[in-house]
Amino acid sequence: MFAFDAQRVRANIERAGTEDLLDRLTVYSPGMEEEALVMIERELRKRGLTSADIAAHAGEREVSIHRLPDGTAVRCSYCERPATAELGGWYRLWGLVPLFRRHQYFCDRHRPDIQTEHRPAGGTHK
């Protein structure tokens, strides 16, 4: 386990985007250091967000994100944002030869059109 480095965490928080900080505070907070959560909330307030803004973000995310059975939020397979869609597909060698089935998770930005080849045959879209 890594030791908590407040200076490093503070620098990371100051560089992070507002949406990222909101996700950290609401969606990804389980398992995070309490001190880091306090620092994130302080930074969001410095950026002009209120408790109501934070609660609204949490409510929006809660109805759209995927969670593992233990309650952990699933991250997008392509970025750090919370996943809002799960699609089955094939892992392909050199992008051509299907080797095994796998699940990919997508945020709203990376989610492919469900009418494309990413949709599993006979599968459903969540």
CORGIGI-V502304 format. One record per helix or strand. SS is the DSSP state (alpha for helix, beta for strand). FROM is the first residue (numbers start at 1). LEN is the number of residues. If there is no record, write none. Layout:
SS;FROM;LEN  SS;FROM;LEN
This chain:
alpha;6;10  alpha;18;9  alpha;34;13  alpha;51;14  beta;67;1  beta;73;1  beta;75;1  beta;82;1  beta;85;9  beta;97;10
